[in-house]
Each structure stands twice: as structure tokens, then as C-alpha cells.
């Protein structure tokens, strides 16, 4: 906001599961519920979004709907996320 009129442009990348070394150990984890994206597809989405000078880079189009639902009703979103995680087993946090 502060520097946008001075030419500074910012984008926020919001992917879900991308096939990388980080997802190799758990390719069927909760983040991949909408499918695992290939890195090349992610890169194409980033380049297109930057070219269009949009703020949100949403390689998985359904993420926008998820964000809207989350901000519209956090309690409902939290309940749904708990149910989703239950379907993928327990998580042990370090």
C-alpha cells in the first residue's frame, strides 16, 4: 500500500502441495487433498500472475474459495480442518 504508487509491486505465493523434496516423504498428506502440482506448473502460474501484476498467486484455483470460507467463518473452517486431518491420521508435533 505504502509504495505501490511508487512502482513497488508485491505478490504472495499461496500453493498447496507441490511435488518437491519437501513433499516426497508424504505425497498423500493432507496438503495434497486437491492433488500434487508439478513444479513446472507452479512456475507457469507464478510467471502469469506476476505478468498480470496480481497480488495473490494461487496455483491451485480452489485456494481462493478456501480463503473466502476461512475468513467468512473461522469456527466452521477450524472444524472442517480438524475433520480433514482426522481422515489423514494423527499428527505428532515436535
VMD Tcl script that builds the backbone (N, CA, C; Angstrom):
set m [mol new atoms 282]
animate dup $m
set s [atomselect $m all]
$s set {name element resname resid chain x y z} {
  {N N UNK 1 A 0.813 -1.195 0.000}
  {CA C UNK 1 A 0.000 0.000 0.000}
  {C C UNK 1 A 0.857 1.260 0.000}
  {N N UNK 2 A 1.849 1.257 0.836}
  {CA C UNK 2 A 2.647 2.466 1.006}
  {C C UNK 2 A 3.429 2.825 -0.244}
  {N N UNK 3 A 3.993 1.841 -0.916}
  {CA C UNK 3 A 4.885 2.123 -2.038}
  {C C UNK 3 A 4.334 1.702 -3.398}
  {N N UNK 4 A 3.106 1.227 -3.445}
  {CA C UNK 4 A 2.517 0.789 -4.706}
  {C C UNK 4 A 2.483 1.871 -5.753}
  {N N UNK 5 A 2.177 3.100 -5.355}
  {CA C UNK 5 A 2.139 4.204 -6.310}
  {C C UNK 5 A 3.531 4.639 -6.748}
  {N N UNK 6 A 4.560 4.098 -6.109}
  {CA C UNK 6 A 5.950 4.416 -6.483}
  {C C UNK 6 A 6.564 3.305 -7.336}
  {N N UNK 7 A 5.735 2.317 -7.688}
  {CA C UNK 7 A 6.205 1.267 -8.581}
  {C C UNK 7 A 6.585 -0.040 -7.919}
  {N N UNK 8 A 6.535 -0.116 -6.584}
  {CA C UNK 8 A 6.864 -1.372 -5.909}
  {C C UNK 8 A 5.677 -2.312 -6.003}
  {N N UNK 9 A 5.920 -3.504 -6.509}
  {CA C UNK 9 A 4.861 -4.489 -6.668}
  {C C UNK 9 A 5.209 -5.712 -5.830}
  {N N UNK 10 A 4.194 -6.260 -5.176}
  {CA C UNK 10 A 4.383 -7.408 -4.285}
  {C C UNK 10 A 3.343 -8.459 -4.629}
  {N N UNK 11 A 3.751 -9.707 -4.595}
  {CA C UNK 11 A 2.820 -10.816 -4.767}
  {C C UNK 11 A 3.057 -11.820 -3.650}
  {N N UNK 12 A 1.998 -12.529 -3.274}
  {CA C UNK 12 A 2.086 -13.568 -2.242}
  {C C UNK 12 A 1.748 -14.908 -2.880}
  {N N UNK 13 A 2.692 -15.837 -2.813}
  {CA C UNK 13 A 2.513 -17.173 -3.379}
  {C C UNK 13 A 1.818 -18.064 -2.364}
  {N N UNK 14 A 0.676 -18.652 -2.753}
  {CA C UNK 14 A -0.131 -19.484 -1.853}
  {C C UNK 14 A -0.431 -20.835 -2.493}
  {N N UNK 15 A 0.578 -21.700 -2.630}
  {CA C UNK 15 A 0.317 -23.020 -3.223}
  {C C UNK 15 A -0.171 -23.999 -2.160}
  {N N UNK 16 A -0.645 -25.110 -2.633}
  {CA C UNK 16 A -0.904 -26.243 -1.739}
  {C C UNK 16 A 0.254 -27.204 -1.948}
  {N N UNK 17 A -0.015 -28.434 -2.275}
  {CA C UNK 17 A 1.046 -29.431 -2.412}
  {C C UNK 17 A 1.727 -29.334 -3.774}
  {N N UNK 18 A 3.051 -29.228 -3.745}
  {CA C UNK 18 A 3.865 -29.202 -4.954}
  {C C UNK 18 A 4.866 -30.343 -4.838}
  {N N UNK 19 A 5.030 -31.100 -5.913}
  {CA C UNK 19 A 5.929 -32.259 -5.890}
  {C C UNK 19 A 7.378 -31.764 -5.804}
  {N N UNK 20 A 7.921 -31.795 -4.594}
  {CA C UNK 20 A 9.299 -31.370 -4.343}
  {C C UNK 20 A 9.912 -32.345 -3.339}
  {N N UNK 21 A 11.161 -32.116 -2.990}
  {CA C UNK 21 A 11.807 -32.945 -1.972}
  {C C UNK 21 A 11.065 -32.830 -0.640}
  {N N UNK 22 A 10.456 -31.672 -0.384}
  {CA C UNK 22 A 9.751 -31.477 0.884}
  {C C UNK 22 A 8.496 -32.351 0.984}
  {N N UNK 23 A 7.850 -32.658 -0.135}
  {CA C UNK 23 A 6.634 -33.470 -0.104}
  {C C UNK 23 A 6.895 -34.940 -0.413}
  {N N UNK 24 A 8.128 -35.294 -0.723}
  {CA C UNK 24 A 8.452 -36.658 -1.121}
  {C C UNK 24 A 8.150 -37.681 -0.031}
  {N N UNK 25 A 8.350 -37.312 1.240}
  {CA C UNK 25 A 8.127 -38.249 2.340}
  {C C UNK 25 A 6.654 -38.482 2.635}
  {N N UNK 26 A 5.788 -37.567 2.175}
  {CA C UNK 26 A 4.366 -37.689 2.470}
  {C C UNK 26 A 3.535 -37.216 1.269}
  {N N UNK 27 A 3.623 -37.922 0.119}
  {CA C UNK 27 A 2.953 -37.458 -1.088}
  {C C UNK 27 A 1.423 -37.508 -1.010}
  {N N UNK 28 A 0.891 -38.247 -0.053}
  {CA C UNK 28 A -0.563 -38.355 0.091}
  {C C UNK 28 A -1.063 -37.641 1.336}
  {N N UNK 29 A -0.289 -36.682 1.837}
  {CA C UNK 29 A -0.657 -35.956 3.046}
  {C C UNK 29 A -1.830 -35.018 2.814}
  {N N UNK 30 A -2.261 -34.397 3.885}
  {CA C UNK 30 A -3.439 -33.541 3.853}
  {C C UNK 30 A -3.295 -32.385 2.860}
  {N N UNK 31 A -2.111 -31.874 2.661}
  {CA C UNK 31 A -1.915 -30.761 1.721}
  {C C UNK 31 A -2.196 -31.170 0.283}
  {N N UNK 32 A -2.120 -32.460 -0.013}
  {CA C UNK 32 A -2.306 -32.930 -1.387}
  {C C UNK 32 A -3.737 -33.362 -1.682}
  {N N UNK 33 A -4.668 -33.016 -0.814}
  {CA C UNK 33 A -6.053 -33.456 -0.988}
  {C C UNK 33 A -6.624 -33.014 -2.335}
  {N N UNK 34 A -6.163 -31.907 -2.879}
  {CA C UNK 34 A -6.622 -31.433 -4.189}
  {C C UNK 34 A -5.651 -31.802 -5.304}
  {N N UNK 35 A -4.702 -32.663 -4.993}
  {CA C UNK 35 A -3.742 -33.095 -5.997}
  {C C UNK 35 A -2.374 -32.460 -5.805}
  {N N UNK 36 A -1.379 -33.179 -6.241}
  {CA C UNK 36 A 0.006 -32.731 -6.152}
  {C C UNK 36 A 0.373 -32.025 -7.444}
  {N N UNK 37 A 0.809 -30.783 -7.350}
  {CA C UNK 37 A 1.159 -29.991 -8.530}
  {C C UNK 37 A 2.629 -30.193 -8.880}
  {N N UNK 38 A 2.904 -30.227 -10.157}
  {CA C UNK 38 A 4.289 -30.330 -10.618}
  {C C UNK 38 A 4.945 -28.952 -10.529}
  {N N UNK 39 A 6.238 -28.892 -10.210}
  {CA C UNK 39 A 6.928 -27.601 -10.076}
  {C C UNK 39 A 6.819 -26.716 -11.310}
  {N N UNK 40 A 6.838 -27.311 -12.494}
  {CA C UNK 40 A 6.758 -26.518 -13.723}
  {C C UNK 40 A 5.409 -25.795 -13.837}
  {N N UNK 41 A 4.345 -26.454 -13.396}
  {CA C UNK 41 A 3.010 -25.842 -13.427}
  {C C UNK 41 A 2.964 -24.678 -12.442}
  {N N UNK 42 A 3.564 -24.881 -11.279}
  {CA C UNK 42 A 3.639 -23.806 -10.286}
  {C C UNK 42 A 4.378 -22.600 -10.871}
  {N N UNK 43 A 5.517 -22.850 -11.494}
  {CA C UNK 43 A 6.308 -21.752 -12.077}
  {C C UNK 43 A 5.513 -21.001 -13.137}
  {N N UNK 44 A 4.784 -21.720 -13.982}
  {CA C UNK 44 A 3.967 -21.062 -15.005}
  {C C UNK 44 A 2.917 -20.154 -14.368}
  {N N UNK 45 A 2.308 -20.620 -13.275}
  {CA C UNK 45 A 1.302 -19.833 -12.577}
  {C C UNK 45 A 1.912 -18.569 -11.973}
  {N N UNK 46 A 3.098 -18.695 -11.405}
  {CA C UNK 46 A 3.786 -17.538 -10.816}
  {C C UNK 46 A 4.102 -16.509 -11.898}
  {N N UNK 47 A 4.660 -16.956 -13.012}
  {CA C UNK 47 A 5.021 -16.039 -14.095}
  {C C UNK 47 A 3.779 -15.326 -14.626}
  {N N UNK 48 A 2.691 -16.055 -14.833}
  {CA C UNK 48 A 1.454 -15.445 -15.338}
  {C C UNK 48 A 0.919 -14.394 -14.363}
  {N N UNK 49 A 0.906 -14.727 -13.072}
  {CA C UNK 49 A 0.391 -13.798 -12.069}
  {C C UNK 49 A 1.262 -12.546 -11.980}
  {N N UNK 50 A 2.570 -12.711 -12.023}
  {CA C UNK 50 A 3.464 -11.550 -11.989}
  {C C UNK 50 A 3.272 -10.681 -13.232}
  {N N UNK 51 A 3.088 -11.321 -14.373}
  {CA C UNK 51 A 2.860 -10.577 -15.617}
  {C C UNK 51 A 1.585 -9.739 -15.511}
  {N N UNK 52 A 0.556 -10.303 -14.851}
  {CA C UNK 52 A -0.721 -9.603 -14.695}
  {C C UNK 52 A -0.716 -8.640 -13.503}
  {N N UNK 53 A 0.390 -8.636 -12.760}
  {CA C UNK 53 A 0.568 -7.766 -11.594}
  {C C UNK 53 A -0.545 -7.938 -10.556}
  {N N UNK 54 A -0.906 -9.201 -10.315}
  {CA C UNK 54 A -1.888 -9.506 -9.277}
  {C C UNK 54 A -1.157 -9.802 -7.974}
  {N N UNK 55 A -1.846 -9.582 -6.859}
  {CA C UNK 55 A -1.230 -9.790 -5.547}
  {C C UNK 55 A -1.134 -11.276 -5.198}
  {N N UNK 56 A -2.253 -11.982 -5.254}
  {CA C UNK 56 A -2.247 -13.389 -4.848}
  {C C UNK 56 A -1.878 -14.297 -6.005}
  {N N UNK 57 A -0.892 -15.154 -5.778}
  {CA C UNK 57 A -0.526 -16.197 -6.729}
  {C C UNK 57 A -1.176 -17.474 -6.209}
  {N N UNK 58 A -2.227 -17.918 -6.892}
  {CA C UNK 58 A -2.999 -19.084 -6.445}
  {C C UNK 58 A -2.908 -20.185 -7.497}
  {N N UNK 59 A -1.822 -20.974 -7.475}
  {CA C UNK 59 A -1.643 -22.033 -8.467}
  {C C UNK 59 A -2.756 -23.071 -8.421}
  {N N UNK 60 A -3.270 -23.357 -7.230}
  {CA C UNK 60 A -4.427 -24.238 -7.075}
  {C C UNK 60 A -5.650 -23.311 -6.983}
  {N N UNK 61 A -6.481 -23.240 -8.009}
  {CA C UNK 61 A -7.574 -22.271 -8.042}
  {C C UNK 61 A -8.544 -22.388 -6.861}
  {N N UNK 62 A -8.696 -23.579 -6.314}
  {CA C UNK 62 A -9.634 -23.764 -5.206}
  {C C UNK 62 A -9.178 -23.070 -3.920}
  {N N UNK 63 A -7.921 -22.664 -3.853}
  {CA C UNK 63 A -7.408 -21.998 -2.658}
  {C C UNK 63 A -8.156 -20.685 -2.397}
  {N N UNK 64 A -8.555 -19.976 -3.443}
  {CA C UNK 64 A -9.312 -18.735 -3.249}
  {C C UNK 64 A -10.624 -19.023 -2.519}
  {N N UNK 65 A -11.316 -20.077 -2.917}
  {CA C UNK 65 A -12.563 -20.461 -2.233}
  {C C UNK 65 A -12.279 -20.811 -0.786}
  {N N UNK 66 A -11.212 -21.561 -0.542}
  {CA C UNK 66 A -10.861 -21.928 0.838}
  {C C UNK 66 A -10.591 -20.683 1.676}
  {N N UNK 67 A -9.874 -19.725 1.099}
  {CA C UNK 67 A -9.567 -18.497 1.835}
  {C C UNK 67 A -10.839 -17.711 2.150}
  {N N UNK 68 A -11.755 -17.653 1.189}
  {CA C UNK 68 A -13.011 -16.943 1.408}
  {C C UNK 68 A -13.843 -17.615 2.494}
  {N N UNK 69 A -13.891 -18.932 2.474}
  {CA C UNK 69 A -14.646 -19.660 3.509}
  {C C UNK 69 A -14.004 -19.466 4.881}
  {N N UNK 70 A -12.692 -19.509 4.920}
  {CA C UNK 70 A -11.975 -19.339 6.184}
  {C C UNK 70 A -12.266 -17.972 6.780}
  {N N UNK 71 A -12.144 -16.923 5.981}
  {CA C UNK 71 A -12.352 -15.585 6.523}
  {C C UNK 71 A -13.825 -15.310 6.822}
  {N N UNK 72 A -14.723 -16.038 6.174}
  {CA C UNK 72 A -16.142 -15.842 6.407}
  {C C UNK 72 A -16.639 -16.470 7.695}
  {N N UNK 73 A -15.982 -17.538 8.141}
  {CA C UNK 73 A -16.431 -18.235 9.355}
  {C C UNK 73 A -15.282 -19.090 9.888}
  {N N UNK 74 A -14.433 -18.487 10.723}
  {CA C UNK 74 A -13.251 -19.191 11.231}
  {C C UNK 74 A -13.594 -20.449 12.016}
  {N N UNK 75 A -14.644 -20.404 12.830}
  {CA C UNK 75 A -15.002 -21.580 13.623}
  {C C UNK 75 A -15.383 -22.757 12.728}
  {N N UNK 76 A -16.174 -22.477 11.690}
  {CA C UNK 76 A -16.555 -23.534 10.749}
  {C C UNK 76 A -15.315 -24.073 10.041}
  {N N UNK 77 A -14.415 -23.167 9.622}
  {CA C UNK 77 A -13.199 -23.574 8.933}
  {C C UNK 77 A -12.333 -24.465 9.826}
  {N N UNK 78 A -12.157 -24.061 11.086}
  {CA C UNK 78 A -11.354 -24.870 12.015}
  {C C UNK 78 A -11.954 -26.253 12.206}
  {N N UNK 79 A -13.258 -26.329 12.339}
  {CA C UNK 79 A -13.935 -27.619 12.498}
  {C C UNK 79 A -13.697 -28.498 11.264}
  {N N UNK 80 A -13.834 -27.907 10.086}
  {CA C UNK 80 A -13.603 -28.651 8.856}
  {C C UNK 80 A -12.164 -29.128 8.724}
  {N N UNK 81 A -11.214 -28.283 9.110}
  {CA C UNK 81 A -9.806 -28.674 9.036}
  {C C UNK 81 A -9.498 -29.803 10.010}
  {N N UNK 82 A -10.113 -29.768 11.192}
  {CA C UNK 82 A -9.926 -30.878 12.144}
  {C C UNK 82 A -10.456 -32.177 11.557}
  {N N UNK 83 A -11.619 -32.117 10.918}
  {CA C UNK 83 A -12.193 -33.322 10.289}
  {C C UNK 83 A -11.286 -33.820 9.172}
  {N N UNK 84 A -10.759 -32.914 8.368}
  {CA C UNK 84 A -9.865 -33.298 7.290}
  {C C UNK 84 A -8.626 -33.991 7.832}
  {N N UNK 85 A -8.032 -33.429 8.874}
  {CA C UNK 85 A -6.828 -34.035 9.448}
  {C C UNK 85 A -7.125 -35.393 10.073}
  {N N UNK 86 A -8.300 -35.556 10.658}
  {CA C UNK 86 A -8.669 -36.854 11.222}
  {C C UNK 86 A -8.634 -37.933 10.154}
  {N N UNK 87 A -9.020 -37.584 8.939}
  {CA C UNK 87 A -9.020 -38.531 7.839}
  {C C UNK 87 A -7.620 -38.930 7.390}
  {N N UNK 88 A -6.624 -38.161 7.791}
  {CA C UNK 88 A -5.246 -38.439 7.410}
  {C C UNK 88 A -4.408 -38.911 8.581}
  {N N UNK 89 A -5.033 -39.256 9.692}
  {CA C UNK 89 A -4.302 -39.764 10.843}
  {C C UNK 89 A -3.877 -38.663 11.781}
  {N N UNK 90 A -3.336 -39.068 12.897}
  {CA C UNK 90 A -2.903 -38.111 13.925}
  {C C UNK 90 A -1.568 -37.493 13.525}
  {N N UNK 91 A -1.394 -36.277 13.971}
  {CA C UNK 91 A -0.144 -35.561 13.729}
  {C C UNK 91 A 0.583 -35.411 15.049}
  {N N UNK 92 A 1.829 -35.815 15.059}
  {CA C UNK 92 A 2.658 -35.616 16.252}
  {C C UNK 92 A 3.565 -34.445 16.005}
  {N N UNK 93 A 3.351 -33.386 16.741}
  {CA C UNK 93 A 4.173 -32.186 16.588}
  {C C UNK 93 A 5.362 -32.277 17.512}
  {N N UNK 94 A 6.535 -31.871 17.018}
  {CA C UNK 94 A 7.749 -31.957 17.851}
  {C C UNK 94 A 7.676 -31.047 19.054}
}
mol reanalyze $m
mol bondsrecalc $m
mol representation Tube
mol addrep $m
